[in-house]
């Protein structure tokens, strides 16, 4: 009876590193494409509303920091 090694894996020749690199880049972009299809994109009205909120918050924080800087500058001049 001949011994047959059923569990032996076929030995593969290692691929050239550029081929592996291009395959991994391809797999990455394929995954990105799959994930982007899962995204729930905002509607135009939601996008406008969110943009207005961001601009208003930036303006308020800008005024707050400007005011704080002005007050601290005046206090520095007093001492």
N, CA, C and O atoms as a CHARMM CRD file, in Angstrom:
* protein
*
  316
    1    1 UNK  N      0.84000  -1.16700   0.00000 PROA 1      0.00000
    2    1 UNK  CA     0.00000   0.00000   0.00000 PROA 1      0.00000
    3    1 UNK  C      0.89000   1.23600   0.00000 PROA 1      0.00000
    4    1 UNK  O      1.76000   1.39400   0.85600 PROA 1      0.00000
    5    2 UNK  N      0.66200   2.07600  -0.94200 PROA 2      0.00000
    6    2 UNK  CA     1.47300   3.28100  -1.07400 PROA 2      0.00000
    7    2 UNK  C      0.95500   4.34800  -0.12700 PROA 2      0.00000
    8    2 UNK  O     -0.24600   4.50700   0.08800 PROA 2      0.00000
    9    3 UNK  N      1.91900   5.07400   0.43100 PROA 3      0.00000
   10    3 UNK  CA     1.52800   6.15500   1.33800 PROA 3      0.00000
   11    3 UNK  C      1.14700   7.38200   0.51100 PROA 3      0.00000
   12    3 UNK  O      1.92200   7.86200  -0.31600 PROA 3      0.00000
   13    4 UNK  N     -0.03300   7.86200   0.75000 PROA 4      0.00000
   14    4 UNK  CA    -0.47300   9.09300   0.08200 PROA 4      0.00000
   15    4 UNK  C     -0.66000  10.16500   1.13600 PROA 4      0.00000
   16    4 UNK  O     -1.35000   9.95500   2.13400 PROA 4      0.00000
   17    5 UNK  N     -0.06600  11.27000   0.91900 PROA 5      0.00000
   18    5 UNK  CA    -0.18600  12.35900   1.87900 PROA 5      0.00000
   19    5 UNK  C     -1.32200  13.26300   1.42000 PROA 5      0.00000
   20    5 UNK  O     -1.13400  14.13900   0.57500 PROA 5      0.00000
   21    6 UNK  N     -2.50100  13.03900   1.98800 PROA 6      0.00000
   22    6 UNK  CA    -3.67900  13.79600   1.58300 PROA 6      0.00000
   23    6 UNK  C     -3.65400  15.22700   2.12200 PROA 6      0.00000
   24    6 UNK  O     -4.28100  16.11900   1.55200 PROA 6      0.00000
   25    7 UNK  N     -2.94600  15.43600   3.19400 PROA 7      0.00000
   26    7 UNK  CA    -2.92800  16.75200   3.82400 PROA 7      0.00000
   27    7 UNK  C     -1.80700  17.65200   3.31100 PROA 7      0.00000
   28    7 UNK  O     -1.66900  18.79100   3.75700 PROA 7      0.00000
   29    8 UNK  N     -1.02500  17.15300   2.39400 PROA 8      0.00000
   30    8 UNK  CA     0.09500  17.95600   1.89300 PROA 8      0.00000
   31    8 UNK  C     -0.44300  19.08600   1.02500 PROA 8      0.00000
   32    8 UNK  O     -1.29600  18.87600   0.16200 PROA 8      0.00000
   33    9 UNK  N      0.06200  20.26300   1.26500 PROA 9      0.00000
   34    9 UNK  CA    -0.35500  21.42700   0.48600 PROA 9      0.00000
   35    9 UNK  C      0.56000  21.55600  -0.72000 PROA 9      0.00000
   36    9 UNK  O      1.75300  21.26000  -0.65600 PROA 9      0.00000
   37   10 UNK  N     -0.02000  21.99700  -1.80500 PROA 10     0.00000
   38   10 UNK  CA     0.78000  22.22300  -2.99700 PROA 10     0.00000
   39   10 UNK  C      1.68600  23.42000  -2.74200 PROA 10     0.00000
   40   10 UNK  O      1.24300  24.45800  -2.25200 PROA 10     0.00000
   41   11 UNK  N      2.93100  23.26300  -3.07400 PROA 11     0.00000
   42   11 UNK  CA     3.89400  24.33500  -2.85000 PROA 11     0.00000
   43   11 UNK  C      3.76300  25.32400  -3.99500 PROA 11     0.00000
   44   11 UNK  O      3.94300  24.97600  -5.16200 PROA 11     0.00000
   45   12 UNK  N      3.44800  26.56200  -3.64300 PROA 12     0.00000
   46   12 UNK  CA     3.30100  27.60900  -4.64600 PROA 12     0.00000
   47   12 UNK  C      4.59500  28.39300  -4.75900 PROA 12     0.00000
   48   12 UNK  O      5.30200  28.61800  -3.77600 PROA 12     0.00000
   49   13 UNK  N      4.87800  28.79200  -5.96000 PROA 13     0.00000
   50   13 UNK  CA     6.02600  29.65900  -6.16600 PROA 13     0.00000
   51   13 UNK  C      5.62600  31.05800  -5.70200 PROA 13     0.00000
   52   13 UNK  O      4.56400  31.54400  -6.09100 PROA 13     0.00000
   53   14 UNK  N      6.44200  31.71400  -4.88400 PROA 14     0.00000
   54   14 UNK  CA     6.08400  33.05300  -4.41200 PROA 14     0.00000
   55   14 UNK  C      5.94400  34.01900  -5.59300 PROA 14     0.00000
   56   14 UNK  O      6.71900  33.98300  -6.54800 PROA 14     0.00000
   57   15 UNK  N      4.93200  34.87700  -5.49300 PROA 15     0.00000
   58   15 UNK  CA     4.69700  35.84300  -6.55800 PROA 15     0.00000
   59   15 UNK  C      5.69700  36.99100  -6.46700 PROA 15     0.00000
   60   15 UNK  O      6.23000  37.29900  -5.40000 PROA 15     0.00000
   61   16 UNK  N      5.92700  37.59400  -7.58800 PROA 16     0.00000
   62   16 UNK  CA     6.78900  38.75700  -7.65700 PROA 16     0.00000
   63   16 UNK  C      6.18900  39.86500  -6.79300 PROA 16     0.00000
   64   16 UNK  O      4.97000  40.02900  -6.76600 PROA 16     0.00000
   65   17 UNK  N      7.02500  40.62400  -6.08800 PROA 17     0.00000
   66   17 UNK  CA     6.50800  41.58300  -5.10500 PROA 17     0.00000
   67   17 UNK  C      5.62200  42.65100  -5.73600 PROA 17     0.00000
   68   17 UNK  O      4.69000  43.11900  -5.08200 PROA 17     0.00000
   69   18 UNK  N      5.87100  43.05300  -6.97000 PROA 18     0.00000
   70   18 UNK  CA     5.01200  44.04700  -7.61300 PROA 18     0.00000
   71   18 UNK  C      3.62100  43.48700  -7.88400 PROA 18     0.00000
   72   18 UNK  O      2.62700  44.20500  -7.77300 PROA 18     0.00000
   73   19 UNK  N      3.54900  42.21800  -8.23600 PROA 19     0.00000
   74   19 UNK  CA     2.24800  41.58800  -8.46400 PROA 19     0.00000
   75   19 UNK  C      1.46700  41.55200  -7.16100 PROA 19     0.00000
   76   19 UNK  O      0.27800  41.87000  -7.13900 PROA 19     0.00000
   77   20 UNK  N      2.13200  41.16400  -6.06800 PROA 20     0.00000
   78   20 UNK  CA     1.46300  41.15800  -4.76200 PROA 20     0.00000
   79   20 UNK  C      1.00800  42.56100  -4.38800 PROA 20     0.00000
   80   20 UNK  O     -0.09400  42.74400  -3.86900 PROA 20     0.00000
   81   21 UNK  N      1.86500  43.56000  -4.65400 PROA 21     0.00000
   82   21 UNK  CA     1.53400  44.93700  -4.30900 PROA 21     0.00000
   83   21 UNK  C      0.31200  45.40900  -5.08700 PROA 21     0.00000
   84   21 UNK  O     -0.60200  45.99400  -4.50600 PROA 21     0.00000
   85   22 UNK  N      0.28500  45.16000  -6.40200 PROA 22     0.00000
   86   22 UNK  CA    -0.85900  45.57600  -7.21400 PROA 22     0.00000
   87   22 UNK  C     -2.13200  44.85200  -6.79400 PROA 22     0.00000
   88   22 UNK  O     -3.21300  45.44000  -6.81700 PROA 22     0.00000
   89   23 UNK  N     -2.01700  43.58200  -6.41200 PROA 23     0.00000
   90   23 UNK  CA    -3.19200  42.84400  -5.93800 PROA 23     0.00000
   91   23 UNK  C     -3.71000  43.44300  -4.63300 PROA 23     0.00000
   92   23 UNK  O     -4.92000  43.57700  -4.45200 PROA 23     0.00000
   93   24 UNK  N     -2.80900  43.80100  -3.72700 PROA 24     0.00000
   94   24 UNK  CA    -3.25100  44.36900  -2.45300 PROA 24     0.00000
   95   24 UNK  C     -3.86400  45.75400  -2.65400 PROA 24     0.00000
   96   24 UNK  O     -4.84200  46.09400  -1.99000 PROA 24     0.00000
   97   25 UNK  N     -3.30800  46.54800  -3.55000 PROA 25     0.00000
   98   25 UNK  CA    -3.88300  47.86300  -3.85000 PROA 25     0.00000
   99   25 UNK  C     -5.25900  47.69000  -4.47800 PROA 25     0.00000
  100   25 UNK  O     -6.19600  48.41500  -4.14400 PROA 25     0.00000
  101   26 UNK  N     -5.37700  46.73400  -5.38200 PROA 26     0.00000
  102   26 UNK  CA    -6.66400  46.45100  -6.01900 PROA 26     0.00000
  103   26 UNK  C     -7.69600  46.02000  -4.98200 PROA 26     0.00000
  104   26 UNK  O     -8.83900  46.47700  -5.01300 PROA 26     0.00000
  105   27 UNK  N     -7.29900  45.14500  -4.06800 PROA 27     0.00000
  106   27 UNK  CA    -8.21100  44.70400  -3.01000 PROA 27     0.00000
  107   27 UNK  C     -8.61600  45.86600  -2.11000 PROA 27     0.00000
  108   27 UNK  O     -9.76500  45.94600  -1.67500 PROA 27     0.00000
  109   28 UNK  N     -7.67600  46.76400  -1.83000 PROA 28     0.00000
  110   28 UNK  CA    -7.98500  47.92400  -0.99800 PROA 28     0.00000
  111   28 UNK  C     -9.06900  48.78000  -1.64900 PROA 28     0.00000
  112   28 UNK  O    -10.05900  49.12800  -1.00500 PROA 28     0.00000
  113   29 UNK  N     -8.88100  49.12000  -2.93100 PROA 29     0.00000
  114   29 UNK  CA    -9.85900  49.97200  -3.60500 PROA 29     0.00000
  115   29 UNK  C    -11.19100  49.25900  -3.80800 PROA 29     0.00000
  116   29 UNK  O    -12.24100  49.90100  -3.81200 PROA 29     0.00000
  117   30 UNK  N    -11.16000  47.95400  -3.97500 PROA 30     0.00000
  118   30 UNK  CA   -12.40600  47.19600  -4.06800 PROA 30     0.00000
  119   30 UNK  C    -13.15900  47.29800  -2.74000 PROA 30     0.00000
  120   30 UNK  O    -14.37700  47.47400  -2.72700 PROA 30     0.00000
  121   31 UNK  N    -12.43600  47.18900  -1.62900 PROA 31     0.00000
  122   31 UNK  CA   -13.04800  47.33100  -0.30800 PROA 31     0.00000
  123   31 UNK  C    -13.59000  48.72700  -0.07100 PROA 31     0.00000
  124   31 UNK  O    -14.66000  48.89400   0.51500 PROA 31     0.00000
  125   32 UNK  N    -12.85400  49.72900  -0.52500 PROA 32     0.00000
  126   32 UNK  CA   -13.31200  51.11300  -0.39700 PROA 32     0.00000
  127   32 UNK  C    -14.61300  51.30100  -1.17200 PROA 32     0.00000
  128   32 UNK  O    -15.54700  51.93900  -0.68400 PROA 32     0.00000
  129   33 UNK  N    -14.67000  50.75000  -2.36600 PROA 33     0.00000
  130   33 UNK  CA   -15.87800  50.85400  -3.18500 PROA 33     0.00000
  131   33 UNK  C    -17.07000  50.20700  -2.49600 PROA 33     0.00000
  132   33 UNK  O    -18.17100  50.75800  -2.50200 PROA 33     0.00000
  133   34 UNK  N    -16.85400  49.04100  -1.90300 PROA 34     0.00000
  134   34 UNK  CA   -17.93600  48.34600  -1.19400 PROA 34     0.00000
  135   34 UNK  C    -18.41600  49.17900  -0.01300 PROA 34     0.00000
  136   34 UNK  O    -19.62100  49.30300   0.20500 PROA 34     0.00000
  137   35 UNK  N    -17.49300  49.74800   0.74700 PROA 35     0.00000
  138   35 UNK  CA   -17.87000  50.53800   1.91900 PROA 35     0.00000
  139   35 UNK  C    -18.58200  51.83400   1.52200 PROA 35     0.00000
  140   35 UNK  O    -19.51600  52.25700   2.20400 PROA 35     0.00000
  141   36 UNK  N    -18.15100  52.46700   0.42700 PROA 36     0.00000
  142   36 UNK  CA   -18.79500  53.70600  -0.00300 PROA 36     0.00000
  143   36 UNK  C    -20.22700  53.46500  -0.47000 PROA 36     0.00000
  144   36 UNK  O    -21.06000  54.36800  -0.40200 PROA 36     0.00000
  145   37 UNK  N    -20.51600  52.26100  -0.94000 PROA 37     0.00000
  146   37 UNK  CA   -21.89300  51.93900  -1.33100 PROA 37     0.00000
  147   37 UNK  C    -22.79600  51.80300  -0.11100 PROA 37     0.00000
  148   37 UNK  O    -24.01500  51.92200  -0.23300 PROA 37     0.00000
  149   38 UNK  N    -22.21800  51.55500   1.06200 PROA 38     0.00000
  150   38 UNK  CA   -22.99100  51.40500   2.29300 PROA 38     0.00000
  151   38 UNK  C    -23.30800  52.74800   2.95100 PROA 38     0.00000
  152   38 UNK  O    -24.14500  52.81500   3.85100 PROA 38     0.00000
  153   39 UNK  N    -22.64700  53.81000   2.51000 PROA 39     0.00000
  154   39 UNK  CA   -22.79200  55.12400   3.13900 PROA 39     0.00000
  155   39 UNK  C    -24.16600  55.70600   2.82900 PROA 39     0.00000
  156   39 UNK  O    -24.64600  55.62400   1.69800 PROA 39     0.00000
  157   40 UNK  N    -24.78900  56.29200   3.84200 PROA 40     0.00000
  158   40 UNK  CA   -26.03100  57.03300   3.64800 PROA 40     0.00000
  159   40 UNK  C    -25.65500  58.49600   3.45500 PROA 40     0.00000
  160   40 UNK  O    -25.29200  59.18400   4.40900 PROA 40     0.00000
  161   41 UNK  N    -25.74400  58.96200   2.22400 PROA 41     0.00000
  162   41 UNK  CA   -25.32800  60.31500   1.90600 PROA 41     0.00000
  163   41 UNK  C    -26.43000  61.29900   2.27000 PROA 41     0.00000
  164   41 UNK  O    -27.60900  60.98000   2.11700 PROA 41     0.00000
  165   42 UNK  N    -26.07100  62.50200   2.75500 PROA 42     0.00000
  166   42 UNK  CA   -27.09800  63.49300   3.11300 PROA 42     0.00000
  167   42 UNK  C    -27.77000  64.05900   1.86100 PROA 42     0.00000
  168   42 UNK  O    -27.18500  64.10000   0.77800 PROA 42     0.00000
  169   43 UNK  N    -29.00600  64.48800   2.04700 PROA 43     0.00000
  170   43 UNK  CA   -29.70400  65.15000   0.94300 PROA 43     0.00000
  171   43 UNK  C    -29.14900  66.56600   0.78800 PROA 43     0.00000
  172   43 UNK  O    -28.37200  67.03500   1.61900 PROA 43     0.00000
  173   44 UNK  N    -29.55700  67.23100  -0.27900 PROA 44     0.00000
  174   44 UNK  CA   -29.06900  68.58800  -0.52600 PROA 44     0.00000
  175   44 UNK  C    -29.48600  69.53000   0.60000 PROA 44     0.00000
  176   44 UNK  O    -28.69500  70.36200   1.04400 PROA 44     0.00000
  177   45 UNK  N    -30.73800  69.39700   1.06200 PROA 45     0.00000
  178   45 UNK  CA   -31.21700  70.26200   2.15400 PROA 45     0.00000
  179   45 UNK  C    -30.44800  70.00700   3.44800 PROA 45     0.00000
  180   45 UNK  O    -30.09400  70.94800   4.15900 PROA 45     0.00000
  181   46 UNK  N    -30.19000  68.73500   3.75400 PROA 46     0.00000
  182   46 UNK  CA   -29.42000  68.40800   4.96200 PROA 46     0.00000
  183   46 UNK  C    -28.00900  68.96100   4.85500 PROA 46     0.00000
  184   46 UNK  O    -27.46800  69.48800   5.82700 PROA 46     0.00000
  185   47 UNK  N    -27.41300  68.84300   3.67700 PROA 47     0.00000
  186   47 UNK  CA   -26.05200  69.33600   3.47000 PROA 47     0.00000
  187   47 UNK  C    -25.97800  70.84500   3.67500 PROA 47     0.00000
  188   47 UNK  O    -25.03700  71.34400   4.29100 PROA 47     0.00000
  189   48 UNK  N    -26.95700  71.56400   3.16500 PROA 48     0.00000
  190   48 UNK  CA   -26.99400  73.02200   3.35200 PROA 48     0.00000
  191   48 UNK  C    -27.16400  73.35900   4.82700 PROA 48     0.00000
  192   48 UNK  O    -26.50000  74.25900   5.34200 PROA 48     0.00000
  193   49 UNK  N    -28.05000  72.64100   5.50700 PROA 49     0.00000
  194   49 UNK  CA   -28.28500  72.88800   6.93400 PROA 49     0.00000
  195   49 UNK  C    -27.01800  72.62000   7.74500 PROA 49     0.00000
  196   49 UNK  O    -26.65500  73.42200   8.60500 PROA 49     0.00000
  197   50 UNK  N    -26.34800  71.51200   7.48200 PROA 50     0.00000
  198   50 UNK  CA   -25.11900  71.18200   8.21400 PROA 50     0.00000
  199   50 UNK  C    -24.02300  72.20800   7.93300 PROA 50     0.00000
  200   50 UNK  O    -23.25700  72.56500   8.82800 PROA 50     0.00000
  201   51 UNK  N    -23.94900  72.67900   6.69500 PROA 51     0.00000
  202   51 UNK  CA   -22.94200  73.68000   6.34300 PROA 51     0.00000
  203   51 UNK  C    -23.19200  74.98400   7.09000 PROA 51     0.00000
  204   51 UNK  O    -22.25300  75.60700   7.58600 PROA 51     0.00000
  205   52 UNK  N    -24.44400  75.39400   7.17000 PROA 52     0.00000
  206   52 UNK  CA   -24.78800  76.61800   7.90700 PROA 52     0.00000
  207   52 UNK  C    -24.42300  76.47600   9.37900 PROA 52     0.00000
  208   52 UNK  O    -23.89200  77.41000   9.97800 PROA 52     0.00000
  209   53 UNK  N    -24.70200  75.32200   9.96200 PROA 53     0.00000
  210   53 UNK  CA   -24.36500  75.08500  11.37400 PROA 53     0.00000
  211   53 UNK  C    -22.85900  75.20100  11.58400 PROA 53     0.00000
  212   53 UNK  O    -22.41500  75.82300  12.54900 PROA 53     0.00000
  213   54 UNK  N    -22.07700  74.61300  10.69700 PROA 54     0.00000
  214   54 UNK  CA   -20.61500  74.66100  10.83200 PROA 54     0.00000
  215   54 UNK  C    -20.11000  76.09400  10.70700 PROA 54     0.00000
  216   54 UNK  O    -19.25100  76.51000  11.48400 PROA 54     0.00000
  217   55 UNK  N    -20.62300  76.85100   9.75000 PROA 55     0.00000
  218   55 UNK  CA   -20.18100  78.23600   9.55800 PROA 55     0.00000
  219   55 UNK  C    -20.54200  79.08900  10.76900 PROA 55     0.00000
  220   55 UNK  O    -19.73200  79.90400  11.21100 PROA 55     0.00000
  221   56 UNK  N    -21.74900  78.91100  11.31400 PROA 56     0.00000
  222   56 UNK  CA   -22.17100  79.68500  12.49200 PROA 56     0.00000
  223   56 UNK  C    -21.30000  79.34500  13.69500 PROA 56     0.00000
  224   56 UNK  O    -20.86900  80.24500  14.41600 PROA 56     0.00000
  225   57 UNK  N    -21.03500  78.06600  13.92300 PROA 57     0.00000
  226   57 UNK  CA   -20.19100  77.66500  15.06000 PROA 57     0.00000
  227   57 UNK  C    -18.78100  78.22900  14.89700 PROA 57     0.00000
  228   57 UNK  O    -18.18300  78.69200  15.86900 PROA 57     0.00000
  229   58 UNK  N    -18.24800  78.19200  13.67900 PROA 58     0.00000
  230   58 UNK  CA   -16.91100  78.76200  13.44800 PROA 58     0.00000
  231   58 UNK  C    -16.90100  80.26100  13.72200 PROA 58     0.00000
  232   58 UNK  O    -15.95000  80.77700  14.31000 PROA 58     0.00000
  233   59 UNK  N    -17.95200  80.96300  13.30200 PROA 59     0.00000
  234   59 UNK  CA   -18.03100  82.40900  13.54100 PROA 59     0.00000
  235   59 UNK  C    -18.11900  82.70900  15.02900 PROA 59     0.00000
  236   59 UNK  O    -17.44500  83.61600  15.51600 PROA 59     0.00000
  237   60 UNK  N    -18.94200  81.95900  15.76000 PROA 60     0.00000
  238   60 UNK  CA   -19.08600  82.17700  17.20800 PROA 60     0.00000
  239   60 UNK  C    -17.76000  81.91600  17.91700 PROA 60     0.00000
  240   60 UNK  O    -17.34700  82.70800  18.76500 PROA 60     0.00000
  241   61 UNK  N    -17.09600  80.82400  17.58100 PROA 61     0.00000
  242   61 UNK  CA   -15.81100  80.52300  18.22100 PROA 61     0.00000
  243   61 UNK  C    -14.74900  81.55900  17.86000 PROA 61     0.00000
  244   61 UNK  O    -13.90900  81.90400  18.69100 PROA 61     0.00000
  245   62 UNK  N    -14.78600  82.05200  16.62800 PROA 62     0.00000
  246   62 UNK  CA   -13.84000  83.09700  16.22300 PROA 62     0.00000
  247   62 UNK  C    -14.04800  84.36000  17.04900 PROA 62     0.00000
  248   62 UNK  O    -13.08600  84.96000  17.53000 PROA 62     0.00000
  249   63 UNK  N    -15.30400  84.76200  17.21200 PROA 63     0.00000
  250   63 UNK  CA   -15.59700  85.95000  18.02300 PROA 63     0.00000
  251   63 UNK  C    -15.20800  85.74000  19.48200 PROA 63     0.00000
  252   63 UNK  O    -14.69700  86.65600  20.12500 PROA 63     0.00000
  253   64 UNK  N    -15.44600  84.54100  20.00700 PROA 64     0.00000
  254   64 UNK  CA   -15.08300  84.24500  21.39500 PROA 64     0.00000
  255   64 UNK  C    -13.57200  84.34000  21.59200 PROA 64     0.00000
  256   64 UNK  O    -13.10700  84.96900  22.54100 PROA 64     0.00000
  257   65 UNK  N    -12.81600  83.72200  20.70500 PROA 65     0.00000
  258   65 UNK  CA   -11.35100  83.74300  20.83700 PROA 65     0.00000
  259   65 UNK  C    -10.82300  85.16300  20.63100 PROA 65     0.00000
  260   65 UNK  O     -9.90600  85.58600  21.33600 PROA 65     0.00000
  261   66 UNK  N    -11.39200  85.90700  19.67000 PROA 66     0.00000
  262   66 UNK  CA   -10.97900  87.29400  19.47100 PROA 66     0.00000
  263   66 UNK  C    -11.25500  88.12200  20.72700 PROA 66     0.00000
  264   66 UNK  O    -10.40400  88.90100  21.15600 PROA 66     0.00000
  265   67 UNK  N    -12.43400  87.95600  21.31300 PROA 67     0.00000
  266   67 UNK  CA   -12.77600  88.69400  22.53500 PROA 67     0.00000
  267   67 UNK  C    -11.86100  88.32900  23.68600 PROA 67     0.00000
  268   67 UNK  O    -11.40100  89.20700  24.41400 PROA 67     0.00000
  269   68 UNK  N    -11.59300  87.04900  23.85800 PROA 68     0.00000
  270   68 UNK  CA   -10.69600  86.59300  24.92000 PROA 68     0.00000
  271   68 UNK  C     -9.29100  87.15700  24.71000 PROA 68     0.00000
  272   68 UNK  O     -8.64600  87.58500  25.66600 PROA 68     0.00000
  273   69 UNK  N     -8.82500  87.15900  23.48300 PROA 69     0.00000
  274   69 UNK  CA    -7.50400  87.69500  23.17000 PROA 69     0.00000
  275   69 UNK  C     -7.45200  89.19500  23.46100 PROA 69     0.00000
  276   69 UNK  O     -6.46200  89.69500  23.99400 PROA 69     0.00000
  277   70 UNK  N     -8.50700  89.89600  23.11300 PROA 70     0.00000
  278   70 UNK  CA    -8.55800  91.34300  23.35800 PROA 70     0.00000
  279   70 UNK  C     -8.54600  91.64400  24.85400 PROA 70     0.00000
  280   70 UNK  O     -7.80100  92.51300  25.30700 PROA 70     0.00000
  281   71 UNK  N     -9.36400  90.93400  25.61600 PROA 71     0.00000
  282   71 UNK  CA    -9.42800  91.15700  27.07000 PROA 71     0.00000
  283   71 UNK  C     -8.08900  90.83000  27.71500 PROA 71     0.00000
  284   71 UNK  O     -7.59800  91.60000  28.54000 PROA 71     0.00000
  285   72 UNK  N     -7.50000  89.71300  27.35300 PROA 72     0.00000
  286   72 UNK  CA    -6.20600  89.34400  27.94300 PROA 72     0.00000
  287   72 UNK  C     -5.11300  90.32700  27.53300 PROA 72     0.00000
  288   72 UNK  O     -4.20600  90.60800  28.31700 PROA 72     0.00000
  289   73 UNK  N     -5.19200  90.85000  26.31100 PROA 73     0.00000
  290   73 UNK  CA    -4.23000  91.86800  25.87400 PROA 73     0.00000
  291   73 UNK  C     -4.36800  93.14800  26.68000 PROA 73     0.00000
  292   73 UNK  O     -3.36800  93.77400  27.03300 PROA 73     0.00000
  293   74 UNK  N     -5.60300  93.54000  26.97200 PROA 74     0.00000
  294   74 UNK  CA    -5.82700  94.73900  27.79200 PROA 74     0.00000
  295   74 UNK  C     -5.34600  94.51500  29.22300 PROA 74     0.00000
  296   74 UNK  O     -4.74600  95.40400  29.82800 PROA 74     0.00000
  297   75 UNK  N     -5.61200  93.31800  29.76300 PROA 75     0.00000
  298   75 UNK  CA    -5.15000  93.01500  31.12000 PROA 75     0.00000
  299   75 UNK  C     -3.62700  92.98600  31.19300 PROA 75     0.00000
  300   75 UNK  O     -3.04100  93.40500  32.19100 PROA 75     0.00000
  301   76 UNK  N     -2.99800  92.49800  30.14900 PROA 76     0.00000
  302   76 UNK  CA    -1.53700  92.46500  30.11800 PROA 76     0.00000
  303   76 UNK  C     -0.97800  93.88900  30.13300 PROA 76     0.00000
  304   76 UNK  O      0.04900  94.15300  30.76000 PROA 76     0.00000
  305   77 UNK  N     -1.64700  94.78900  29.45200 PROA 77     0.00000
  306   77 UNK  CA    -1.20400  96.18700  29.41300 PROA 77     0.00000
  307   77 UNK  C     -1.36600  96.88800  30.74900 PROA 77     0.00000
  308   77 UNK  O     -0.65400  97.85400  31.02700 PROA 77     0.00000
  309   78 UNK  N     -2.29100  96.42100  31.58400 PROA 78     0.00000
  310   78 UNK  CA    -2.50800  97.05200  32.88600 PROA 78     0.00000
  311   78 UNK  C     -1.44900  96.64500  33.90500 PROA 78     0.00000
  312   78 UNK  O     -1.14700  97.40300  34.82700 PROA 78     0.00000
  313   79 UNK  N     -0.90000  95.48200  33.74400 PROA 79     0.00000
  314   79 UNK  CA     0.06700  94.99700  34.74400 PROA 79     0.00000
  315   79 UNK  C      1.42200  95.08900  34.17200 PROA 79     0.00000
  316   79 UNK  O      2.39700  94.73500  34.83400 PROA 79     0.00000
